[in-house]
Structures are given as structure tokens and as C-alpha cells.
Amino acid sequence: MIHIYDSLTRTKRPFAPLRAGEVSIYVCGVTPYAEAHVGHARPAVIWDVIKRHFIRRGYIVHHVQNFTDIDDKIVRQSQLTRTTAEALGQHYMAEYNHLMEQLQVMPPDFAPRVTDNIERIVLFIQDLIDRQKAYIAGGDVYFSVDTDESYGQLSARRVAELYQGVRVDVHENKREPADFALWKQAPADEPGWKSPWGYGRPGWHIECSAMSSHYLGSQFDLHGGGIDLIFPHHENERAQSRGVFGCDSAQYWVHNGLITQSGVKMSKSLGNGLGLKDIMDDVDPLILRTYLLSVHYRNPLDFSLKGLDEWGRGLQRIWRLWEECQTAPAPSEWVEEPWAQNLRTFEGRFLDCLDDDFNSAKAFAEVFDMMHNAYQGMKQNHRDFALGWARHNLIQAHMILGLLPQVKSSNQNQDDLTKRLLALREQARNHRDYAEADQIRSFLMKAGYTIEDTPNGPRIIFGS
């Protein structure tokens, strides 16, 4: 059974989906006003592994990740660069998606944008006003924090404490300092939309409540984001959704630790963000991807180029073993040695690590231990047995962690991850390892792909 640490209850709880056999996930995405940095890559890779693990465990996953493609930062940056907010957002969204492809991140099922959901957001705000959870102040609309008796539970602090040391937007018409904007007036020469309260644009938090409920319903399983989003973003989002639906929208709040440099948070605003594109120009994207998984997702990752280089050398050892596996047959003999038992039982231990709050660090430790046992078997003249099991185990690890280098594929129209898995399936079929081939096929189908075996090779399309 999968166990997940829930930020709201601050406990690790067994996963019980709202709908049997299905998992609904909403993850807060990026604000595309500048180049993506490595801090944006970590949550994307973490949620990719979480999603793949659910698929591997037999769940159908419904995954939504938004783009905040309009806000004050985008407007200011578009003015500085003398372009439109729409063009700026389009440019950085396209760049982000391309970088995620290089990192082997499976795309979400839905990637909604704020600008495509304004009508939905306006209706959500009006619902809050009608329920007396929000009020109009001039051309702005604010959520009334004192109408939510559970406000502050997610961040585990009283309302008065929440804003100590936090910059709060002060408006003369606000009733209480903690009240936050749902709709803000905008100057006529800035991007905005007509609303019952005048020309303006949404506040930051309301978009996620409106979009998550539209795509996943009033309640869904997992809500994700960086730990820095707990307050104010997720606290406010939780209050908005409770205000409309009368219940918590997310069953589990899942937050990843931040990337730091010398213990300091990495961010664009602090000027210490390392550009993701610049890193991947010099480092294999798979090395970066797996480095981001080398510590437990809830812990901070202190990023350094030295640490990245050291990790890369370890990953290349995995790749060398993978190369040796290519000609090995499916294991047929039976060996009783402890190293052989380790190889045969790797898959269960590996999945158990990920069942325990998606512990990718322990999962990688199992991979390296498995490699040690494979080489031990080769030294004892059981080469085919050791390499056959090593190939099986590396494929199992790759389906979730995404750690193997590019392999030949007959379909060039799919993303790299799908092409790799499809090629691994063909390799298993060529080795007459049909159980392995069927397992990969099942994984891809649960991920939303349809596979057709044709005389010219497998054909794969997304959807049925």
C-alpha cells in the first residue's frame, strides 16, 4: 500500500483514493515571465515519478498542472521588454515545455492557462460573494479570511502570526489585513477583462480553485507544489474552495522541499537561480533529472555543480551495466546464492521504497545495490543469469525513475520517454521475454497510450 505524507495533518497516511483505481492530481505550475531555472525542474521531475509510480501500481491517473500566464510579474516584464503579456507568456511556456521533454517528464493530461479560464474564475468569485465569503471594495474583490474557521491549519499558525514578516498588499477598503485579493482593478492600458466589478484581472490564488474544481471536481486526491507555496498560496486556495464547496478540495497536500545553494533558497527574485537551459547545455538531462531525485522529495536539495558531476559518474555506471545487458538472454537457470536472491527480489524492494512516500533516494540505493550483486554474479561465472536479471530490473527502475539513456525506437513522433519504453518492449520481445514486454505494454496503456503491433513495427498513439 502507498503511504503519503500529508502537509495538512502532518502525518504519513495510507493512500485511499476518492475513486477506486483512479488518482486525481493538481499541481501548481510556473508563472512564465522569465527563463525556467533548476528550481522549477525539481517539482516537475518529482511529480513525474509520483505519477509513474501510481501507473505502475495499476492506477489510472488524472493529472492537471496549470500555467499562471497573467499576473503583475508578467505585465511588468512585458512592459520592460516592450512586448505583450500574451507573447511573453507564450514564449516562456513553450520553452518550459521543451525543457520538460528533455527531462523525460510526462506531460499532464491538462495544462490550463489562467487567460483561458477567466469566465470560470469570475463565476467562482461571484459564488464566494453570494455566499458572503468575499466582498467588493471599489473595483477589487477580497476574500474575508474570518469567514473560514479553519484558516491557518495548513500552515499551522494563527492568522495574526501568518503575516509577521510577510509583505501584505494594503488597500484602504480592505476590512482586515489578512484578507486577500480575488479580483484586482487594472489600468486601461494593461491586460485585463470585464467583470461585474469592473475592468481588471484575477488575484493569484483564485485561479487554482477555479481550475482544479473544473477539471477534477470539488474534491480530488493530491494537491502538489513547493513547500514555499503552503503560505499564502495554498492556505488561501484551501479557504476559497472551502468557501464554495464546504469541504477540503484535496485529500492529501503534498509539498516538495526547495532547491538551495549553500543553504539559501534558489529563486529568480533572489537572483541566484541557475538557468535550466544553461545547465542542460552542459550536462546530460538524464543526469540532472536523476540528481533531482537523489534525495527524498520533502527534503531540500543543496544544488552544486560538483554534486551534479559526482552523481553523473554514478549514473554512468548504471549506463555501462545497461550496455552489457543488451545481448543477455532472459534468465533461465536457477541460482541459490545470496546475490542471485537479491536480483530476483529487487523489484519488490524497489517498489516498496516508492510506496513509502515516494522515496526515490532509497529506490536509487536499491538500484546501486542491485548493480553490485549483478557484477558479483558475473564474477562467479553466471553472466547470463546476472545480466538477464539486471536488464529486467533496470527496465523496472526506468519505467518510474527514467534513468536509462536513449535507445533505438521505431516511432519518432512520440516523446522520448514513450519511445524509450516502446524500444524496451521490442527488446524484451526479441529476447522472448514476453512477460516483460506485456508489463511495459500495460504501463503505457495505463499512461493513456494505445499500442498496435503492425508488420512494420509497433504503432503507438495517445488515447484510444
Helices and strands as residue ranges (DSSP letters): E 3-6, E 11-14, E 22-27, H 38-56, E 60-65, H 72-80, H 85-102, G 114-116, H 118-130, E 134-137, E 140-143, G 145-147, H 159-162, E 180-185, E 200-202, H 206-216, E 220-226, G 227-229, I 230-234, H 235-245, E 250-256, E 259-261, E 264-265, H 276-282, H 285-291, E 301-302, H 305-325, H 338-344, H 346-355, H 360-379, H 383-401, H 416-430, H 434-446, E 449-454, E 457-462
